[in-house]
Amino acid sequence: MELKRRPRRLRANETIRSMVRENHIRVENMIYPMFVMSGEKKKVEISSMPGVYNYSLDEFSLALREVVDLGVPAVLLFGIPESKDSVGSGAYHEHGIVQQAVRLAKQHYPHLYVITDVCLCEYTDHGHCGLIENGQVMNDPTLDLLANTALSQARAGADMVAPSDMMDGRVAAIREALDKEGFAHIPIMAYSAKFASGFYGPFRDAAGSTPQFGDRRTYQMDSANGNEAMLETDLDVEEGADVIIVKPALSYGDIIYRTKEKYGIPLAAYNVSGEYAMVKAAAANGWIDEKRIVLEALLSMKRAGADLLITYHALDVARWLREER
Ligand code: PBG
């Protein structure tokens, strides 16, 4: 048969396949989310996230050694405070758990890139990401607290702040506060397209941040909406976001693709807790080949347009990439 085009020619062996490969998973693009809590000598595995832990500061410091040794360049920090209150004061306290963790990390590993999640939900007793009045999550009064949170993290030494609350105007409020206090050089990675998702379940177990009433649908986006994600991203970019996040990642490849096409700025895909938990559960049952599945899923995010990958698999991936070399 005379066929002019035979795509199989370039699939003949691994040498040519790797020569024409379009996308790659690189450890340089990996951001590893970590949870810190008070206490000493505590390393508590999150039951729905095997291999992911809540660390007390001493154990966190030890764990960072491994992150750095594996060449993972960045961590994204979440705090589990000792006590919660209605205004989430643990989020913006000078000696809050995340602020302490940032200082420790930068002191021991100055080259590790430390990113902090900016939100109130881990710190409020009601579990919502903003202040509550008459059962409603208030937008504008929350902005000051978010700005204070980002500022306190920058003062502690954070390299980048990442607001995940989904209040309107938070990027502008944070940008203004940082600039005013001498942190104009600190970039904002905004969770721009963050959907109200069932895939955050394991994270909320870990952070004890499940809303005590209602849900997050009045601030996080409806998963049915793609155009709205463009609007949210538009606003964040306009307000000064340096990097945008699409979250979750696996079921939102279209959003990664559309936002990357339109804005062109660095984009991070957040491969969230529920996505991690599903893979781990299936792998533990021997139903899937974990390494293959994880690399394939992460590649799909890259192919869609992601530059950075925020994933609980980061250390696993770093180990696999190392073995392959
Ligand atoms: C805080 C926050 C959440 C996640 C990241 N930042 C939880 C939520 O919005 O309920 C989820 C991360 C994950 O599931 O891995 N707002």
Boltz pocket constraint, residues with backbone or C-beta under 6 A from the ligand:
constraints:
  - pocket:
      binder: B
      contacts: [[A, 117], [A, 119], [A, 121], [A, 129], [A, 164], [A, 165], [A, 199], [A, 200], [A, 201], [A, 202], [A, 203], [A, 204], [A, 209], [A, 271], [A, 272], [A, 273], [A, 274]]
      max_distance: 6.0
